[in-house]
Amino acid sequence: MSPPTAPVDPDLLRWALAPLGTATMLPADAYTSTDVLAWERRHLFAGTWSCAGRDEDLRLPRERPDRSATQRAIRVGDVGVLLTWGPSDELRAFANTCRHRGHELLAEGDGSDRASVVCPYHAWSYDLAGRVRATPRLPATVDADLDLVELPVRRWQGWVFVHAASPLGSAEVPSFGDHLGGLGDLVETYAPEGLVQLARHTYEVAANWKVITENYHECYHCPLIHPELCRVSPPDSGDNYDLPGAWIGGSMALRPGMATMSVTGESAGRPIPGAPPGRAEYLGLFPDLLLSLHPDYVMTHRLVPLAPDRTMIDCSWYFPGEDVDPSYAVEFWDLTNRQDWAACESVQRGLASPHFRPGPFTPSEDAVHRFVRLVAGAYLGTPVGRT
């Protein structure tokens, strides 16, 4: 069954679905409409395999790094989700809604180290596997399935992914393996699950999440926006992949003599075992995880849309060991990120103009074209990953 179509004029979407050479960008409403974003939150975020974050970040709150949570309330798209970790560290996901009157079991963002889930409204309780345990004052004659609604969840390379719009076992949920497709082999070469997070920045950008993703997937803008990047990596280098899965991306070469992406091109760390030298991979797993893979570190951007013109970006850096000063990578990418955010915010202001008309793509924007086709197809009811 296909999802309902988005509130976007289908006649305008046919240009986004055209072949490269005649295709144009998505219409302005895709970037500026609150109705479109509401549809995306349900069908492109809750309704696909969205990244909830790094397992260790969800388990260990910054204010209490000594305490490991057994429960964490998050939001995936427009759906509240309760994650639980059982005694054997088995990860489960549930709708964050009590089976009595629908009260949230935990407030969004909160965690708990309790061994049971207790609704703060009427004290109905559940175990960490979602089974109902206590229903105070409910007559024993009531015969109903009162267990929590379980949702599909997967760990992959240290990150947690949830399909929040459909219950576990639903035919509407594609396999996570199909969602990853050919991305898995590329990323697993860097073994990010074994890397250590040594830095993390949070940005709030006044631009639509798709503007940020489109900017990430092309270096056509690099000569004017990123002089530091261009000194280390030729902006016209590399190729984009054409492999299965709900993802987009490609590689870029490092200039001769450059070890990694840093201001000087030098590395203050050490190589990731098995990582290819001399190049970086820039890959976007739909809808919200951007993976930048370098010979000596991995950087990710996780996107959370807050409004049509506002996006939270959780940026993290991972290294092969704790004995590394991450500043050489963080300095370079914080500078590059802020250059990108300024450009994206300018694009967003231009999209709000009554004079904006979707423009064509150059041949170097083939990855952006693929992303736009994926989104436009989803708007028209095509399941994500099947254009």
C-alpha positions as CSV (number, residue, x, y, z in Angstrom):
1,M,0.0,0.0,0.0
2,S,1.4,3.4,-1.0
3,P,1.4,6.3,1.4
4,P,-0.9,9.2,0.7
5,T,0.5,11.8,-1.6
6,A,2.0,15.1,-0.3
7,P,0.2,18.5,-0.6
8,V,2.4,19.5,-3.6
9,D,1.1,20.2,-7.1
10,P,1.8,17.0,-9.0
11,D,2.2,19.0,-12.3
12,L,5.2,20.8,-10.8
13,L,6.7,17.5,-9.6
14,R,7.0,16.1,-13.1
15,W,9.8,18.4,-13.8
16,A,11.8,17.2,-10.8
17,L,11.3,13.6,-12.0
18,A,12.6,14.3,-15.5
19,P,16.0,13.0,-16.6
20,L,19.1,15.0,-15.8
21,G,19.5,17.6,-18.4
22,T,15.8,18.6,-18.4
23,A,14.9,18.2,-14.7
24,T,14.5,21.1,-12.3
25,M,14.4,21.6,-8.6
26,L,11.4,20.9,-6.4
27,P,8.8,23.7,-6.3
28,A,9.1,26.3,-3.5
29,D,6.3,24.8,-1.4
30,A,8.5,21.7,-0.8
31,Y,10.8,24.0,1.2
32,T,8.5,26.6,2.7
33,S,5.1,24.9,3.4
34,T,4.1,23.9,6.9
35,D,1.7,21.4,5.4
36,V,4.4,19.7,3.3
37,L,6.7,19.5,6.4
38,A,3.9,17.9,8.4
39,W,3.5,15.3,5.6
40,E,7.2,14.7,5.6
41,R,7.4,14.2,9.3
42,R,4.8,11.5,9.1
43,H,5.8,9.8,5.9
44,L,9.5,10.6,5.3
45,F,10.7,10.5,8.9
46,A,8.3,8.5,11.0
47,G,7.4,6.4,7.9
48,T,10.9,5.4,6.9
49,W,14.0,4.1,8.8
50,S,15.1,7.3,10.6
51,C,18.2,7.6,12.6
52,A,17.4,8.3,16.3
53,G,21.0,8.9,17.2
54,R,24.1,7.1,18.5
55,D,23.2,4.2,20.9
56,E,25.8,5.4,23.4
57,D,24.4,9.0,23.4
58,L,20.8,7.6,24.0
59,R,22.0,5.4,26.8
60,L,24.3,7.8,28.6
61,P,22.9,11.3,29.4
62,R,25.5,14.0,29.4
63,E,24.3,15.2,32.9
64,R,24.8,11.7,34.4
65,P,27.6,10.0,32.4
66,D,27.8,7.4,35.2
67,R,24.2,6.3,34.7
68,S,23.1,4.1,31.8
69,A,19.5,4.6,30.8
70,T,17.1,1.6,30.4
71,Q,14.5,3.9,28.9
72,R,14.7,6.9,26.6
73,A,11.8,9.0,25.1
74,I,12.5,10.5,21.7
75,R,10.5,11.8,18.8
76,V,10.9,10.3,15.3
77,G,9.1,12.6,12.8
78,D,5.8,13.3,14.5
79,V,5.6,10.1,16.5
80,G,6.7,9.8,20.1
81,V,8.9,6.7,20.7
82,L,10.1,4.9,23.8
83,L,13.3,3.0,23.5
84,T,14.1,0.4,26.1
85,W,17.2,-1.7,26.8
86,G,16.6,-5.0,28.5
87,P,18.9,-7.0,30.9
88,S,20.8,-8.5,28.0
89,D,21.0,-5.1,26.3
90,E,18.2,-6.1,23.9
91,L,17.0,-2.9,22.3
92,R,13.3,-2.4,21.7
93,A,11.1,0.5,20.5
94,F,7.5,1.3,21.5
95,A,4.9,3.9,20.8
96,N,5.4,6.4,23.7
97,T,1.7,6.2,24.7
98,C,0.0,4.4,27.6
99,R,-2.6,1.8,26.6
100,H,-5.0,3.3,29.1
101,R,-5.6,7.0,28.1
102,G,-2.6,7.7,25.9
103,H,-0.5,9.7,28.4
104,E,3.2,9.7,27.4
105,L,5.2,7.2,29.4
106,L,8.2,9.5,29.6
107,A,8.5,13.1,28.5
108,E,10.4,13.6,25.2
109,G,14.1,13.7,25.9
110,D,13.9,12.1,29.3
111,G,15.5,8.9,30.4
112,S,15.1,6.5,33.2
113,D,17.2,3.6,34.7
114,R,14.1,1.9,36.2
115,A,13.5,-1.8,35.4
116,S,9.8,-1.1,34.6
117,V,7.9,1.5,32.6
118,V,5.3,3.3,34.8
119,C,2.8,5.8,33.3
120,P,2.9,8.9,35.5
121,Y,-0.9,9.5,35.0
122,H,-2.6,6.4,36.5
123,A,0.4,4.2,37.3
124,W,-0.2,1.5,34.7
125,S,3.1,-0.3,34.3
126,Y,4.9,-2.4,31.8
127,D,8.2,-4.4,31.7
128,L,11.0,-3.4,29.4
129,A,9.7,-5.9,26.8
130,G,6.4,-3.9,26.7
131,R,4.2,-6.4,28.5
132,V,1.6,-4.9,30.7
133,R,2.2,-5.7,34.4
134,A,-0.2,-3.6,36.5
135,T,-3.5,-1.9,35.7
136,P,-4.7,-0.4,39.0
137,R,-8.4,-0.7,39.6
138,L,-9.1,-2.1,36.2
139,P,-11.6,-5.0,36.7
140,A,-10.2,-8.4,36.1
141,T,-13.1,-9.1,33.7
142,V,-11.7,-6.7,31.1
143,D,-10.2,-8.9,28.4
144,A,-8.0,-6.9,26.0
145,D,-4.5,-6.8,24.7
146,L,-2.9,-4.0,26.7
147,D,0.8,-4.5,25.9
148,L,2.6,-1.5,24.5
149,V,2.6,-1.1,20.7
150,E,6.0,-2.3,19.5
151,L,7.8,-0.6,16.7
152,P,10.6,-1.8,14.3
153,V,14.1,-0.8,15.5
154,R,17.6,-1.7,14.4
155,R,21.2,-1.0,15.5
156,W,23.7,-0.5,12.7
157,Q,27.3,0.4,13.2
158,G,26.5,2.1,16.5
159,W,23.5,4.1,15.4
160,V,19.8,3.4,16.2
161,F,17.2,3.4,13.5
162,V,13.4,3.4,14.1
163,H,10.5,3.0,11.7
164,A,8.0,4.8,13.9
165,A,4.8,5.0,11.8
166,S,4.1,1.3,11.6
167,P,3.9,-1.5,14.3
168,L,6.4,-4.3,14.3
169,G,5.5,-6.9,11.7
170,S,3.6,-4.5,9.5
171,A,3.9,-5.1,5.7
172,E,4.4,-1.4,5.4
173,V,7.9,-1.6,6.8
174,P,10.7,-2.4,4.3
175,S,13.6,-4.5,5.5
176,F,16.4,-2.5,7.0
177,G,18.8,-4.4,4.7
178,D,16.9,-3.2,1.6
179,H,16.9,0.4,3.0
180,L,20.7,0.2,3.4
181,G,21.3,-1.5,0.0
182,G,24.8,-1.0,-1.2
183,L,25.6,1.5,1.5
184,G,26.5,-1.1,4.1
185,D,29.7,-2.4,2.4
186,L,31.0,1.2,1.9
187,V,30.4,2.2,5.5
188,E,31.4,-1.0,7.2
189,T,34.9,-0.7,5.7
190,Y,35.4,2.1,8.3
191,A,34.0,0.0,11.1
192,P,32.4,3.1,12.8
193,E,30.8,1.0,15.6
194,G,34.3,0.6,17.0
195,L,35.2,4.3,16.8
196,V,35.1,6.7,19.7
197,Q,33.1,9.9,19.7
198,L,35.5,12.7,20.7
199,A,33.6,15.8,19.6
200,R,30.0,16.8,19.1
201,H,28.5,20.1,18.0
202,T,24.8,21.1,17.6
203,Y,23.8,23.7,15.1
204,E,20.4,25.3,14.4
205,V,20.2,26.4,10.8
206,A,17.5,28.7,9.3
207,A,17.0,26.5,6.3
208,N,14.8,23.6,5.2
209,W,16.3,20.1,5.8
210,K,16.3,19.4,2.1
211,V,18.3,22.5,1.3
212,I,21.0,21.3,3.7
213,T,21.0,17.8,2.2
214,E,21.1,19.1,-1.4
215,N,24.0,21.4,-0.5
216,Y,25.9,18.4,1.1
217,H,25.5,16.3,-2.1
218,E,27.4,18.7,-4.5
219,C,30.7,20.6,-4.6
220,Y,29.6,22.9,-7.5
221,H,29.5,25.6,-4.8
222,C,32.9,24.7,-3.3
223,P,35.2,27.1,-5.3
224,L,33.3,30.1,-4.1
225,I,32.2,29.0,-0.6
226,H,35.0,26.7,0.6
227,P,38.5,27.9,-0.3
228,E,40.0,25.9,2.5
229,L,38.3,22.7,1.3
230,C,39.5,23.2,-2.2
231,R,43.1,23.5,-1.1
232,V,42.9,19.9,0.2
233,S,40.4,18.2,-2.2
234,P,39.7,19.1,-5.8
235,P,36.0,20.1,-6.0
236,D,35.5,18.3,-9.3
237,S,37.1,15.0,-8.2
238,G,35.4,11.7,-7.5
239,D,32.2,10.0,-8.7
240,N,28.8,9.3,-7.3
241,Y,27.6,5.8,-6.7
242,D,24.7,4.1,-8.5
243,L,23.9,1.2,-6.1
244,P,20.7,-0.1,-4.5
245,G,19.2,1.4,-1.3
246,A,17.6,4.6,0.0
247,W,20.8,6.6,-0.1
248,I,22.9,8.9,-2.3
249,G,26.5,9.9,-2.4
250,G,30.0,9.4,-3.8
251,S,33.7,9.9,-3.1
252,M,36.1,12.8,-3.5
253,A,39.9,12.6,-3.9
254,L,42.5,14.2,-1.7
255,R,45.2,16.3,-3.4
256,P,48.6,14.6,-3.6
257,G,50.5,14.9,-0.3
258,M,47.2,15.5,1.7
259,A,46.5,12.9,4.3
260,T,43.0,14.0,5.4
261,M,40.4,16.8,5.4
262,S,42.0,19.4,7.7
263,V,43.1,23.0,7.3
264,T,46.6,21.9,6.4
265,G,45.8,18.5,4.9
266,E,47.8,16.8,7.7
267,S,46.4,14.3,10.2
268,A,46.9,14.6,13.9
269,G,45.3,11.2,14.4
270,R,46.0,7.8,12.9
271,P,44.5,5.9,10.0
272,I,41.4,3.8,10.5
273,P,42.4,0.2,9.9
274,G,41.2,-0.8,6.4
275,A,40.1,2.7,5.4
276,P,41.2,3.6,1.9
277,P,43.8,6.4,1.8
278,G,43.7,9.4,-0.5
279,R,39.9,9.9,-0.6
280,A,36.8,10.7,1.4
281,E,33.3,9.3,1.1
282,Y,30.2,11.6,1.4
283,L,27.1,9.5,1.7
284,G,23.5,10.4,2.7
285,L,21.2,7.7,4.2
286,F,17.7,8.9,3.7
287,P,16.1,10.8,5.3
288,D,18.4,12.2,8.0
289,L,21.9,10.8,8.3
290,L,24.9,12.2,6.4
291,L,28.1,10.2,6.7
292,S,31.5,11.7,5.9
293,L,34.2,9.0,5.9
294,H,37.8,10.0,6.0
295,P,41.0,7.9,6.2
296,D,41.4,8.8,9.9
297,Y,38.0,9.8,11.2
298,V,34.3,9.6,10.5
299,M,32.0,12.7,10.8
300,T,28.2,12.5,10.8
301,H,25.4,15.1,10.5
302,R,22.0,14.0,11.8
303,L,19.2,16.3,10.6
304,V,16.0,17.1,12.6
305,P,13.5,19.4,10.9
306,L,12.1,21.9,13.4
307,A,10.1,24.1,11.0
308,P,10.0,24.5,7.2
309,D,12.8,27.0,7.5
310,R,14.6,25.6,10.5
311,T,16.7,22.5,11.1
312,M,18.7,21.1,14.0
313,I,21.9,19.4,13.0
314,D,23.7,17.1,15.4
315,C,27.3,16.9,14.1
316,S,29.7,14.3,15.6
317,W,33.3,13.2,15.0
318,Y,34.6,9.6,15.6
319,F,38.2,8.4,15.8
320,P,40.0,5.1,16.3
321,G,40.9,5.6,19.9
322,E,40.6,8.1,22.8
323,D,44.2,9.3,22.6
324,V,43.6,11.7,19.7
325,D,43.1,15.4,19.8
326,P,40.1,15.9,17.5
327,S,40.6,19.6,17.1
328,Y,42.3,19.3,13.7
329,A,39.2,17.7,12.2
330,V,36.7,19.7,14.2
331,E,38.3,23.1,13.4
332,F,38.2,22.3,9.6
333,W,34.6,21.1,9.5
334,D,33.2,23.7,11.9
335,L,34.5,26.3,9.5
336,T,33.2,24.4,6.5
337,N,29.8,23.8,8.2
338,R,29.3,27.4,9.0
339,Q,30.2,28.4,5.4
340,D,27.5,25.9,4.3
341,W,24.9,27.1,6.8
342,A,25.3,30.7,5.6
343,A,24.8,29.6,2.0
344,C,21.8,27.4,2.9
345,E,20.1,30.2,4.8
346,S,20.5,32.5,1.8
347,V,19.0,29.8,-0.4
348,Q,16.1,29.5,2.0
349,R,15.4,33.3,1.9
350,G,15.5,33.1,-1.9
351,L,13.0,30.2,-1.9
352,A,10.5,32.4,0.0
353,S,10.6,35.0,-2.8
354,P,7.5,35.2,-4.9
355,H,9.9,35.3,-7.9
356,F,11.5,32.0,-7.3
357,R,11.2,29.4,-10.1
358,P,12.8,26.0,-9.9
359,G,16.2,26.0,-11.7
360,P,17.9,23.3,-13.8
361,F,20.8,21.1,-12.8
362,T,24.3,21.1,-14.1
363,P,25.9,17.7,-14.8
364,S,27.9,18.0,-11.6
365,E,24.7,18.1,-9.6
366,D,23.7,14.5,-10.5
367,A,23.5,13.4,-6.8
368,V,21.2,16.4,-6.0
369,H,19.1,15.3,-8.9
370,R,18.8,11.8,-7.5
371,F,17.8,13.1,-4.1
372,V,15.2,15.4,-5.7
373,R,13.8,12.5,-7.7
374,L,13.6,10.3,-4.5
375,V,11.7,13.1,-2.7
376,A,9.4,13.9,-5.6
377,G,8.6,10.2,-6.1
378,A,7.8,9.9,-2.4
379,Y,5.5,12.9,-2.6
380,L,3.6,11.1,-5.4
381,G,3.2,7.9,-3.3
382,T,6.3,5.8,-4.5
383,P,7.8,4.0,-1.5
384,V,11.2,5.5,-0.6
385,G,14.1,3.9,-2.5
386,R,11.9,2.9,-5.5
387,T,11.9,5.8,-7.9
